[in-house]
Amino acid sequence: MKWEKLNNWIQIIGMLGVIGSLVFVGLQLKQSQEIAIAAQYQARLESASSHYTSILQSNPALHAIGTDILSDMLADPSIPEDLKAWASAQPVEELAVRLIGAIIALKSHDNVYFQYQSGFIDQESWDALCTQLKIGLDDQRTWMKSIYLENPMVWRESYRELIEELIE
């Protein structure tokens, strides 16, 4: 009888060990998946940044983009006349650089926010980066707010919510 009880206890302990191991493996898999998703998000940002960097290195591309931007600005009745006058006085390449800079900044902050949401950036770092994002959105010279407002649906929902909160 004593051996039976001991055997039962050994089996129970063994089952608890197996269950604990399975829980541990499950947590490891979840963490590995989160890391892979964050790495994939980072890789997409790097790919987009490379694309925009190649455009920045091409004067004909900058000229074409800047010319389109200026045409769009001049045709848009919601843009104030003083801004249209300023844009008309700028080299069109400068307009393209501002546009690309705003897009890269927004994409970079989206990536950072995703990394923060995934637990890969601590609160103190995020607070500093969020402050930088707010400053960028508030500064009309960066065009970040204008680029965001032009088509907010291209951004992740949680990032849109963050930006909407920051621009209020």
Secondary structure, DSSP 8 states (H G I E B T S, - for coil): -HHHHHHHHHHHHHHHHHHHHHHHHHHHHHHHHHHHHHHHHHHHHHHHHHHHHHHHT-HHHHHHHHHHHHHHHHH-TTS-HHHHHHHHHS-HHHHHHHHHHHHHHHHHHHHHHHHHHTT-S-HHHHHHHHHHHHHHHH-GGG-HHHHHHH-GGGS-HHHHHHHHHHH-
